[in-house]
Amino acid sequence: MQKRSRAVKQEEPPLCSAVVFLGRDHSGRWIVREENNVFGGMFVNKATALRYALFENGNHPEAIVSCAAPLEFEWPALRRA
């Protein structure tokens, strides 16, 4: 009996999406903030914030982390070096 062998094509693993934080700030506004401050924003409701987060991260819901503690939005241009 002959054994057949097949060449298996190795593919690159999918790139991991950056973590996106979703939560409320001290004033109750919904905040979306990418872990490296590449994108983010303030929103009046959770549905809009979540839709924005999914749009910006390429529709990867597994990369969105809901924060129970207050989450503050940082404007990248205003951060001190």
C-alpha positions in Angstrom: 0.0 0.0 0.0 1.4 3.4 -1.0 1.3 6.4 1.2 0.4 9.6 -0.5 1.9 12.8 0.7 0.5 16.2 0.0 2.4 19.4 0.2 0.6 21.8 2.5 0.8 25.4 1.6 1.6 27.5 4.6 -0.1 30.7 4.9 0.7 33.8 6.9 -1.3 34.0 10.1 -3.8 36.8 10.1 -2.6 40.1 11.5 -3.9 40.8 15.0 -5.9 43.9 15.3 -4.9 46.4 17.8 -7.0 46.5 21.0 -9.8 49.1 20.9 -11.2 50.3 24.3 -14.9 51.2 24.6 -16.3 52.9 27.7 -17.7 56.0 29.2 -15.8 59.1 30.5 -16.4 61.0 33.7 -19.2 63.0 32.0 -21.0 59.9 30.7 -19.9 60.3 27.0 -19.0 57.1 25.1 -15.3 56.9 24.3 -13.6 54.8 21.7 -9.8 54.7 21.9 -7.3 52.5 20.1 -4.5 51.3 22.3 -1.8 53.3 20.5 -4.1 56.4 20.0 -4.1 55.8 16.2 -7.9 56.6 16.3 -10.6 57.4 18.7 -13.6 59.6 19.4 -16.4 60.7 21.7 -20.0 59.6 21.1 -23.4 60.3 22.5 -24.5 56.6 22.5 -23.0 53.2 22.7 -24.3 52.0 19.3 -22.6 54.8 17.4 -19.4 54.3 19.4 -19.4 50.5 18.7 -20.2 51.0 15.0 -17.2 53.5 14.7 -14.9 51.1 16.6 -15.8 48.2 14.2 -15.4 50.4 11.1 -12.0 51.6 12.2 -10.6 48.2 13.3 -11.7 46.3 10.2 -14.7 44.7 11.8 -12.9 42.7 14.5 -15.3 42.6 17.4 -12.9 40.3 19.3 -10.4 43.2 19.5 -12.9 45.5 21.3 -12.6 45.7 25.1 -15.4 47.2 27.2 -14.1 49.2 30.1 -16.0 49.4 33.4 -13.7 52.1 34.8 -14.0 55.6 33.4 -12.1 55.9 30.1 -10.7 59.3 29.0 -10.1 60.3 25.4 -6.6 61.7 24.7 -6.1 63.9 21.7 -2.9 62.7 20.1 -1.7 66.2 19.2 -2.2 67.3 22.8 -0.1 64.6 24.4 3.1 65.8 25.9 6.3 64.3 24.5 
